[in-house]
Amino acid sequence: MTTGTRPPPFPEHPTWGNIGIWSDSLLDALETCNADKQAIEALERRRLNRQNGGGHAEK
C-alpha cells in the first residue's frame, strides 16, 4: 500500500490509438493510488479508535 505506483511509460511512437490505451492505463494507476489511500485511512481510523477505547470506526 505504501509503495509507489509507477505511471505507465509514454508510448515511444504516439498515435491516437495508443494514447487512448496509455490514458486508460494512467487512470488505472490513479485508481490504484486512491484505493491505497482509502485503505490506509481506514486502518488509521481503526487504530485511533482503538487508542481512544472505542469500537469500530468504519465509514
N, C-alpha and C positions, 0 to 999 in steps of 0.2 A: 504494500500500500504506500510506502513512503519512498520507494524508488522512483526515479524519474520516468516519465512516459515519453519516449522519443517520438518526434514527429516523423511521418513517412518522408523519405527522400523525394525531393522535387524531381520530376521526370527529366532525364538527360536531354531528350528531344521532345519538348512540349507540343502537344496537339490538343485540339478541343476535346477529343475523346479521353486522352489520358489525364488531362487537367481535371475533368469531371471525376474520374476514378480517384485521383490524388486528393481532391477536395473531400470526397466521401471518406477516405482513409483519415484525413485530418480531423473530420468530425468524430470519427470513431475514437481517435486518440483523446480528443477533448472530453468525450463522454466517459472514457476510462478514468481520466483525471477527476472529473466531477464525482463519479461513483466512489473513488478512493477517498475524496474529501468528505463525502457524506458518511462513509463507514468510519473514518477517523473521528468525526464529530459525534457520531452515535456512541462510540467507545468512550470518548471523553465525557459525554453526558452521564453515561453509566458509572464511570469512575468517580465523578464528582458527586453523584447521587449516593453512591456507597459511602464516600467520605463523610457526607452530611447525614448519614444514618437513614436515608430514605429507601424506598423500594425501587421499582423500575422507573426509569426516566426515559421513556421512548416516545417519539413523536408519532 
